[in-house]
Each structure stands twice: as C-alpha cells, then as structure tokens.
Amino acid sequence: MIRQVEAHHYCGHLNEEMRQCLIYDWPDADARLIGLEYIVTEEQFLTLSDTKKPMWHSHEYEMKSGVLFLPGVPGPVERKDLEKVAKTYGKTIHFWQVDRGDELPLGLP
C-alpha cells in the first residue's frame, strides 16, 4: 500500500442490508468531507455481476487488522457490530486527496 488516509465514517442505515457513510478527514468540526462509502451485506454483494464486483472491497481485513474501530462505543457492543461489518462490502468514492496536500478537491469528479 503506497498511500494511506485517515478516514472517519459517519454512517446511516438505510435498512438491514445497506448503510451509507460520509467520510471526513478528521473527527473535529473543521473536518473536510473527503468521500462517501456505500456498504452492503455479503448477500447483496454476491448478487452483483462479475463486472461490478471489482468496484467493491471486503471489510474483513480492516476489521481483523484493527484499523477499523468505533470510538466511544462500549467494547461488547463494538465487537458485535464489527462482526457484522466484517461480512460486508464497501464501494468508496474519494473526492479529496488530502494526503497529497491538495487545498481543494481536485481531479476527476
């Protein structure tokens, strides 16, 4: 992995099968909105065509590696939700490459 970005997700549950998240570069009030992510269950992911699946990523590694956590959530509740998240897939759209030092969201929309 060449580039890494700190990403704080704020997610809403559309239903039991789908979440949608706004991604910020920092947890404070002056954070920049740098992307969004759609999260679906494994069951939904498996219904996608083989041409669409490469656009999605598994959350299993993020959860097992410890980079994914829920700040302020009690341990037992966090573990239960992360077990669910590990079995999901995300499609992320980044529109601000803050790790390059860009002052504006440059590049292709």
BELPETA-V421232 format. One record per run of one state. SS is the DSSP state (alpha for helix, beta for strand, coil for the rest). FROM is the first residue (numbers start at 1). TO is the last residue. If there is no record, write none. Layout:
BEGIN
{{SS & FROM & TO} {SS & FROM & TO}}
END
This chain:
BEGIN
{{coil & 1 & 7} {beta & 8 & 15} {coil & 16 & 17} {beta & 18 & 24} {coil & 25 & 32} {beta & 33 & 41} {alpha & 42 & 46} {coil & 47 & 49} {alpha & 50 & 53} {coil & 54 & 56} {beta & 57 & 58} {coil & 59 & 59} {alpha & 60 & 65} {coil & 66 & 74} {alpha & 75 & 85} {coil & 86 & 87} {beta & 88 & 94} {coil & 95 & 97} {alpha & 98 & 100} {coil & 101 & 109}}
END
